[in-house]
Amino acid sequence: MKCGLGGTLSTAARVLRSASGATITGSGMTVLVTGAAGFIGAELCRRLAARGDSVTGIDNLSDYYDVGLKKARLARLDRLACFAFEKLDISDRDSMLAFFRRMRPHRVVHLAAQAGVRHSIRDPYSYADANLVGFLNVLEGCRHGAVEHLVFASTSSVYGANRKLPFSVHDSTEHPLSLYAASKKANELMAHSYSHLYALPATGLRFFTVYGPWGRPDMALFRFTRNMLAGEPIDVYNHGRHRRDFTYVDDIVEGVMRTLAHPPAPDPDWDAAAPDPATSHAPYRVLNIGNHAPMELDRYIETIERCLGRSAVRNLLPLQPGDVPETCADIDDLTALTGYRPRTSIEEGVPRFVSWYREYYGV
């Protein structure tokens, strides 16, 4: 299998190291994935490298959650000839600019971020460092490196106080309810400014409640499964009346890969007198990726109970600050662009997670 690590660099400059330290070289299309040790990032790297793309992943391996899980994700990638990894913090300006000058990726998928709505209330400064400063460093790298397409992760949380469902990328998102959501909204605005000033093609993807194998320990499915297997209660916020557009990780990754192949162009129909938030006179767009099938939290928990063969002890709690009671993605724009619609049901996805969890943790 052939893969490349830098279209315009010399052969010597294209040499990178895999996660185990082995040297790999190549030529052709290169993709940089930030947050490569993360839940979505690791699976995206695996899929891109497996099809022959030359992929370099970066991650700072933060201790926001179990670093061992992040290293285990990377260990799966080390077997792929077309993948290289470097430990790098996106908030380190000098290191990021040097990295972009050395690598010169053709396309970039930016997934690295400080995640979590509730954590943003406890530790707001970490969101400024990773999600604002870090994203600015990515934008500067893309700008000076003439990147052909930047695809970056946003979130359904940007819809905030909106109650019109399904959430549409053509609606305003001016009322975020958490600093996490505000930082992701800021990313969308920052990307648009770079698209306008420097003609950088940029696509923001608003992810809706991602779940699946190798998932994040701070997410509901992981916490519920862990506690239920341990015979401990689970915290159920909003008294279980949440409805979420739970989206399986493979569906998210497929949407990212398809979007990456379609750099945006300026929208000829964009009207400055009635501006559409989803497109622009610049090469910029925003898309939703969700299952378009909101599910009651109680039904989600019942699905986990069936998979585990045991009942949950529910600790019913009020709605948490920053949370929204319901999400649902309008994915018509994603489908029109890529022909793709996520379709994995929780009846398929939750058992896959539980099977992975039992095998990984030996329970």
Buried (B, 14 or more C-beta within 10 A) or exposed (E): EEBBBBBEBEEEBBBBEBBEEEEBBBBBBBBBBBBBBBBBBBBBBBBBBBEBBBBBBBBBBBEBBEEEBBEBBBEBBBEBBBBBBBEBBBBBBEBBBEBBEEBBBBBBBBBBBBBBBBBBBEEBEBBBBBBBBBBBBBBBBBBEBEBBBBBBBBBBBBBBEBEEBBBBBEBEBEEBBBBBBBBBBBBBEBBBBBBBEBEBBBBBBBBBBBBBBBBBEBBBBBBBBBBBBEEEEBEBBBEBBBBBBBBBBBBBBBBBBBBBEBBBEBBEEBEEEEEBBBBBBBBBBBBBBBBBBBBBBBEBBBBBBEBBEEEBEBEEEEEEEBBBEBBBBBBBBBBEBBEBBBEBEBEEBBBBBBEBBBEEEEE
